[in-house]
Amino acid sequence: MIDNNGVINNKTKLIYIPVFIQKSFNFRKIYFMRKFLLLPILFMSISVISFSQKTAQEILSKGIKLNIADNPDYFVKLGTGIQVWGRYMQLNKNSIDTHGKSIESASDIALRRAYISSYAHLDRITMFAMFCMTSQPVNVSVSPFAKTAPSFYFYDAWTSYSIHNEHLSIGMGLNMYNGLSRFSSASSASTLTADVPIISVPNLLTTEQQARQLSVFATGKFGKFDYRIAIAKPFLCDMVPEIPQSNVSYEYENHNLSYKGYFQMQLFDKESHQMPFFTASYLGSKRILNVGVGADYHPESTIVFDENHDSSLHHKLHVGADVYLDIPIGKTSSITWYAGLFYFDYGPNYLLSYGTMDLFGNSLSEPQQGTGIALHSQIGYVLPIRQNNGHTTQVYASAVYRDFEAIENSNVHIDAGINYYFAGHNAKVTIEGQFRPVLDNLMNDYYYRSIIIFKTQVFI
């Protein structure tokens, strides 16, 4: 823990688990929350009489495909998708609204992602581009009077060439062929939880663009062995303050290459390596058991200052190992389980805290990345009750344990929720409760705050 004088206290670390009922929920807001929870129930009820799942799933899963000159080896697939969040948020202590007044909670509707994509398969050549707008809550607008404008940019823009259909494809561009773990290359359209697990993308706000980097990559399979490797040119990032703390690491602007890879044994069904994205839940359509290891290495990319203000550079090295299971149970149910162990080394006492689509500065902030270790696990279960229209329901829970060097005590972040699928991941709604640890520097301890998210998603 870094105290008020910037001194790091190396005391015995403790694990704090939130007491949800007593600390996380504000019962004075229960009336609002009750109305908020009626939204997904209404949405599901309307869908029963208005949505033909079988036809919709067949159409949406195939997408928009255009053959070139009636040749099946030459085609273009177009896609589009939207994710919208409605949120009720308990804010961190001492949060201030836009009028300078103290605020304890807030609610909003936010556009989490909106994108269009194109995938071209030209015999051995592949081209993929995705243009996206990410994270537009109410304090982000194109209005000339808004403080922040929305960002429109390319998520992905890369080409590849298949030297061997199974063993080797090479490519380059802005891509998500990442190392470290499965969910370092997670598909945001097929997550189990409401969003991609941040712990799996250790450079998300610094040297990556939405978990993508400019790189040369190679990917392929040899039997059950699947691999991806990349040499990247990370985006420049300089986080050194005017008066840096001693013995604390900061991102340092540099032009060094980074090296990353992820290697796995796919023991049951095989997953395609033609695209970089990994699915979080197949809803029983596949029988998957994978064991993987990965790493991400960026030499001399952080800087540390001593008491005399002399500096030294430090290498970033992240290593991970994980297991992924997704199997059907009978004809109408399935179970999904993931567990990952991570070691992060950004340099001494590195710590980065932030929140997703934060409305009031640090009102949703929590310790997200830092030097130390982390565990991440999530489990989902498709209920064995399938409606006549084919809709399915999945319950899930996820936990992230973080033990960072710069903080005296470790912490746990927990998510739990329900996915309701109209047409697989192509059309679904999610309601999720999040319980996040907030660091209180004065008390050298954590307190917990909660968020309820109602998410709608449709993509082709």
Buried (B, 14 or more C-beta within 10 A) or exposed (E): BBEEEEEBEEEEBEEBBBEBEEBBBBEEBEEEBEEBEEBBEEBBEEBEEEBEBEEBBEBBEEBEEEEEEEEEEBBBBBBBBBBBBBBBBBBBEEBBEEEEEEBBBBBBEBBBBBBBBBBBBBEEEBBBBBBBBBBBBEBBBEEEEEEEEBEEEBBBBBBBBBEEEEEBBBBBBBBBBBBBBBBBBBBBBBBBBBBBBBBBBBBBBBBBBBBBBBBBBBBBBEEEEBBBBBBBBBBEBEBBEEEBBBBBBBBBEBEBBBBBBBBBEBEEBBBEBBBBBBBBBBBBEBBBBBBBBBBBBBBEBBBBBEEEEEEEBBBBBBBBBBBBBBBBEEEEBBBBBBBBBBBBBBBBBBBBBBBBBBBBEBBBBBBBBBBBBBBBBBBBBBEEEBEEBBBBBBEBBBBBBBBBBBBBBBBBBBBBBBBBBBBBBBBBBBBBBBBBBBBEEEEBBBBBBBBBBBBBBBBB
